[in-house]
Amino acid sequence: MSTEFRHETVFDAPGKDVVLAAYFDADHLAVQDKVAELCDRKVVDAQEDSTVRSCTWSVRSVRPLPVFVRPFVEGGRLTYLETMVWRKADDEIDLTVVPQILGGRVRLTAVYKLSDQAPGKVQRVYKGTINADVKLFSSKIERAIAAEIDKGMPLMAECTRNWLKSRPS
């Protein structure tokens, strides 16, 4: 089973490329990480050519895990591998987030699809699927992750809006 999510946001930006590039910008990511309570973002792999830009980061949660889970996670804090692949011709970014717990049996896959809506207006559709392959707890884990995404999305969108405003035109 899996749980799906979808969020739409319109940004004030000169074009899709500016918004798409933000997801690879260290300053933008740092602002979002602070709001999302993440730290220690490190590039694991990065590549770019004329058709694709990709990056994989290791990022750690600032929030401590519940006491009963801590013995199973080194350092008591959850680490994620986050991979983004910008398919330039499609104006889309494929996103995969894999928490480094339970042997990769929990995974979020999503797509950021951008389109110009009007001069200076860019729409982002963020949709994806959460899969947890954990007997008896899959749907509970998936719903909890979806609830966190729903709660954080307005905050993340506001980070991006503010970051875009601070950029020179």
PyMOL commands that set and color helices and strands:
alter all, ss='L'
color gray80, all
select helices_A, chain A and resi 16-22+26-36+70-72+74-76+88-90+102-104+138-166
alter helices_A, ss='H'
color red, helices_A
select strands_A, chain A and resi 2-12+38-48+52-61+79-87+92-99+106-118+121-132
alter strands_A, ss='S'
color yellow, strands_A
deselect
rebuild
show_as cartoon
